[in-house]
Amino acid sequence: MNPLLRDFCGHQEWADAELWRAIGAHAPARDDKVIRDRLHHIAIVQRAFSWATGDRSEPFAFTTPEDFQSFDDLRAYARDYHDRIGAFIATVSDARLDERVVIPWFQDPPLTLTVAEALTQCAMHSHYHRGQNATWLRDLGGEPPGTDLIVWYWKGRPAAAWTP
């Protein structure tokens, strides 16, 4: 197993959970449509990459932010991806990580990536949008947590803590 990819996926879950907890603890951010929409965007893109690197036996299940009645419902949806990808990472072979998959939302020209590249993109995409939400959380008077990869390393690669 690629150790850097394993770290990216472990960090992704930890950092997502840290930011979800900080947003959840600050009512103006928790109830903010911009943050909620971006949290949904992060979650659905994570699921899209999980689907794209999976068996694709079923069509991709699109959702919208409005499909989730509460912040906690959306958080459960986001957390489910991490449970799935964690199980995948724990058992995936190097040969599978080297397999190429078509990324269907890129069509002209088509895009083919290895499974490892696709999962790396997923982690980097999440990191980008976490930064946007952290900035918005601060603008709303909240305190964003430090979620850089180096902070995760410094803290000893802690597991995600989804609840306060």
Buried (B, 14 or more C-beta within 10 A) or exposed (E): BBEEBBBBBBBBBBBBBBBBBBBBEBEEBBEBEEBBEBBBBBBBBBBBBBBBBBEEEEEBEEEEBEEBEEBEEBBEBBBBBBEBBBEBBEEBEEEBBEEEBBBEEEEEEEBEBBBBBBBBBBBEBBBEBBBBBBEBBBEBEBEBBEBEBEBBEEEEEEEBEBEE
